[in-house]
């Protein structure tokens, strides 16, 4: 699933991703598979998992947006 990082708290190492469908997914930095820190607005691809408290993003990878003009 694709989405956009909405927020990230570097102190507590967690954040939220909004999917293309508008759902909000929680994530922890341990699910981030890059050296770069998550930043607001960053395009990502992830695996959504339903957990007791809601939706969680796992296996998060950054994707590069392309301009096909």
N, C-alpha and C positions, 0 to 999 in steps of 0.2 A: 504494500500500500504506500502511496506517496502522501507527503504532507509538508508542513512548514513549522519550524521551531517558533513557538509563541513566547516562551520565556525559559530562562535557565538561571538557577541560583548556584554560583560557583562555590559558595561556602558549604552548603548542604549537599551539593552535587546532584540536584534533581531539577527537572523542568517539565514542560508540557509541549506537546506537538498537536497542531490542528491538522486533521486529515483532510483530504480532498472532499470528503463528504460532510465536513463540518464537525466531526466528532473530536473531542479532546482526549488525548492519550497522555498519561503520566509516563515519565521515564527517569531512570537513574543513570548517572554517568558510566556505570559499569556496563551498560548496554550499548555504549557509544563505541563504534569500531574505527575511530580515527584519532590521530594525534591532535588535530584541531579541536578547540573547545566549541561546544554548541553556541551559536549566536542567533539572536532573534532575526527571523526572516530567512534563515538558512533552509534550503530545500533538502528534504531527506526522503529516504525510502526505508520502510520498517515493516516488521511483522507485528500485527495487532494481536493481543491476547486479552481475553476477558478474565479478570480476577475479581475477588470478592468486593473490592472497593470501586470497581469500574474497569475502564480500559487501560491497558498498559502497552507501551511500545517496546519491542525487543529487537535485537539484531539491527540496530540503526546504522544506516550508511548515508553519507552525504551524496547528493546528486547535483550535477551541474546543469543549470538551466541553459538552454540554447535558444538563440534567436533565429527562427526560421522565417526571415523576412524576404 
